[in-house]
């Protein structure tokens, strides 16, 4: 007997039984795939034909979809044709400018003056349109600061059209450097209406792949040069998808994020120290909760055309229960006075208003819907629906649960029905927001904003002490249920989080002396990922994150936290065995003393950045007298390069390296391009036109050098080439 796997191959019965026995164990997926490849080589099986269609070949029609949503009246009849026409087109491209205020302003000016002026002179044939159309960038007025732009061309158009190659290169490079985030426009709405402040404790319950998490981090860091007192906890049930969150967090370099791996519907109650009662703990309640739940995703048809072939009424019905359980748990973890946003990328009222109505019914007056229309100026949307009809898989609609046949009563549940007409004012479902694709050429989205005004009916008041004992006979204690088995946490086994003990930590004195660290810096906020052996990378977290990790790492699986701040760099000529990391520089820079800081002129910084060969850094004699004097008495090793443009306000900090006879920047290639762009310098060597043949592109020795010698600070095989050359300095 053979068993078919998702990887489109077959395995024997014996192998199937062995795998079933291992399924609840922590399995190294890489080792498992290696075993599968070896077995495939021994027993080759013919692969089944791949029946999947390319997106361009999918017929964007589904009669059941149209019948269902016409019956639900998700949009007025006179808008139906526009609605259907919009969802059959490709999704436009949207991107957001991120980073510090001064860098954001500079990058925004560059986008408008260079890239938008270029594309305005071109016309492209889009989708099935007969004539070519002008590309007009649109600034989205509802996003704070005017940082979001939308282009009426899909990502595919940008990637495949030569006139747009510079724009494509810009988006790719800046996304890697963290200067730009590409995200569907309507997907940016939930973090906006959540109104995150730097002191808030924020929970993102279903965070992967992390685009909204990135926004939450941006809002948390709205006060520049200050470490937020709050933090973001980004959770996801899928272990492998948690590493997408790690990638997103790494781009934004925040010491205030914790990535966890748990089922959102049963997230454990975490604890923190009780300030009013030293030595005791109290439950951790979040000021802001984002509840962007798993959904049928039919509002993403423009981005995911394969949904046309898979859609059915059962999708939404099957998800209603888990969506409600996640929302309910989110409200339980929310502090009184806090705000929660529930959102989906679905049109289905069973996944949207029905879930909201069910929660409001159970929580009474302790939770209310908030009208956030004023927070989204210029956004076109419909108000939440107050009437809908659940349907079974055979497309029969029901007005009440009494009408549902017995065979469908496990599919269509009583909680899926709308409120009675006389109760509509009690729930205010019209305060929900429904964005449809034809409103402003976007995807579809549903958003509901809750405020917790009091403890939930089933919550205990932690401030109330137990009643004083009386002479009345005590009630018999209830019989306790047997303890439930703890669920095994799957996925990879994570390395431990080992915090520094303090000033006496073995490597800290040399770091403190070399970088002249301020006495206000708390070394106990530094951590490594190993108990024994050499400390390779040292990470920094905020005091609040340290508190949460130390108190709760045995209660919930923590995947990642902290920002890389120091990296081991063994060199016999160095006084300190650790160099600075660009990732953590912004967080640690305020504590570094003047003896490791270099105030550099613009022309010198450009000279450093344009020298991309790590084995041949720029010699000191090539720099201005100002810079030569600044580094004259500097010890060999890592330092901070600082540049300030008094006219524009642009302020840059880079990790530098003072060699015996040279000075260079220790930045990865995407960061190098980012800084050259902000400085208005030449970065054409990186702006490659992929539509031209190699023979048509002029040769440049510096390009060949950059290709053969990576400048990435994270490549262990190439990182120390410069350090060894500089430290030895045989010349």
Phi, psi and omega in degrees: 000136179246147179243136183269131180257164177296336178282010176063045170214170186249150175230161181283166179299317181299316179295322178299316180296318179298320180292320178298326178289337182263357195293336180263008179260158175291116185244132174282110186295327180293317178294323180295317179296325179295318177297320180296321179295318179297318180294323179296323178294323180287318183235073183297136178238144179289128182284138175297152180297140178279113184266002181292146180258148172292147182308322183291340182266354182284131175281118186275068178212146175202107186298323181292320177303311181296317180298317183296310185282337171293318179293326180282347180056052179291341173212156180303152182302323183286352177255356188301315181297319178295320179300310182292323179295320183293317186285350178269356178264159176293154182282134176295164178270134176229145176213157183236135176279130182235180177107189181292161185301314183292321178290323179298314180298316181295317182292323179297319178296321179295316180301312183293316187281326185260298190284320179289324179295328178293309188286339178293342180269004182240151173238142180230152174271117186253133177052233184261013181294143182282325183251156177287148182240152175284148178260108181247111177296141181239126175275129183276113190290339185277351180269131183303136175081000180062036187269353185251133179233147178235136178246137183283037177226146181281169177299326179295317179299316182296322183287331189257353183254123183300321179301342182254013187296324180293321177295318179297315178300319179299312182296319180293311183294315182289331175295317179294324182279348180089007180276342181222144172238124177266126187201147177299136188305309185291339178292343180278350186291314183307312178297331179295312183283349176287334176057062181282136176243160184301339182265002185278143169267117191243136176241124173253105193286320181234076199275326186296144007278351170115007181294319178288326176300319179300319178297317180300319179295319179300314179294325179297327182262032183291336176266111186288152178060022175228132175281126181300147175275346176267190180200168175243126171255115181255119185241148170208146183284336183269117184300315183292326179289341177298333181284342169294322178294322178300317180297316179298315182296324181296324179298327187260355170052054181252134174274007188243035179230141175236129179252122184238160183233101182201160174289118186299328184291340181230037178304133181289157174282121180267165181231156173221169179294144177267109184299323183283344181225080184307138180093343180255167177241165176219159179298140176277118175248140185265143178282331181221136178228128174255123185240071179269089196279160172300139184212176181292337174073019184287351174277359178254023181304329181291330180265329183235078184298340181295345177296333177303323185276345186251348192294139172205163181295334182294337182302309181291319180299319182292333184269345185307315184296311181292325178297317179295317182295323177293316180298315180299317179294325177298319179293326178294324181276355181277138177285152175297131186092353181276173184235137177234138176246125175255129183214153174217161170253054181227148174275345194287120178296337178293330178269345187249271184298327181295322178292317179298313180299319181298318179293315181298325177298318185280331186267351179063229183268003183283343179226134180228156174276142182251138175274114185248020182304323182291341180278352185233064182298131177087355180279129177267134181198166171258151176287161181301150181282146177248353177218135176204169181228114175298152181228150175275177185294339179270015175063038171257128182266149183231139179272337178208163182293335180297336182278347187284125177297155184302323184292342181253005186287347173270350180260313177258111186260157182298333182285354183274354185272154183287166178291159175295153183304320183289346181259004185302319182294337182289326187259338177054046180296342179290353177279350174289161183240130176240115177257126179252152187302328184278352181298310179212039175057057180227189167279182176261156181199153175233134181223132173229133183247123181251149170235133180268112185264344181200171176298146179292155183307330182261003179270146176269146178278112183293339182281341181276129178275156178301146180299148178290143183296143178235178180279353181293145180298136181286148178288148178294132180296144179290147177290126181280143176287152176299144183299139179283149177293134178288135181288132179289132179275119185275188177087193182288151175279122185277151173291155181288164174253106186251107182277149176296144180282339180148207183300333185270005176304138192310320184264350189289319182306319180291324178294315182297317182291314185295318182265006175053047185294140179296147180294342179285344181291132182262106183292342180288353176271000174268147179214160172234176183248026179211145177278323183235165179088178181293140174280114183272305179242140177243129185249155180241136174233164176284160179304323181291320178295319177302316179301313182294317181295311184295325182281338193230006186293344176268353182261333183216146182282114179263120182277316186199150172199163177086161178241134183297125187241318178233141181233133181298135184213074184294127179203129188293343179266003184260142177280334181236129184279013181231135173258165176284153174249137179300328182301317185259006186300316184297332181278329185261342190303322183297341182261351183279133183283170185294338184286353174240022178245140177234117173275116191246149178278160184301313183295328178288322179294320177296318178302317181294314185290327181281348175271097188256012177261107186295339180274349179226069180291161182295131179285151184300329183293346179277348184269168179293162180299326179302309182291321178300320179292325181296322186258006185304318184256012180286137173287152178300138176137193186286147180206177179251125175262123183239135178228136180225123176262108185294331183284316183264342183086001180294128181231126182234143173232128180229151172282125180247172177223118178269107176273180180296319180231020186210172177213134180212168176263145180251069182237151176287161185304314179299324178292322179300313178298318180302312183290321177298321179297315180295328181277356181072024182267173182281121175230025185299333180298336180266344185270070188279135175270102185290348180279347179264147178288156181302327182290338181273345182270129181297140180289144179215118183301324182293330178293315180298323179294320181292329180287326184274340181232102183293142176260007181294130180283354184258001181270108185294339182276343186237351188298316191267010180302314181291320185297316181296315180300313184286318185293319180289309178047071183282350182278000000 
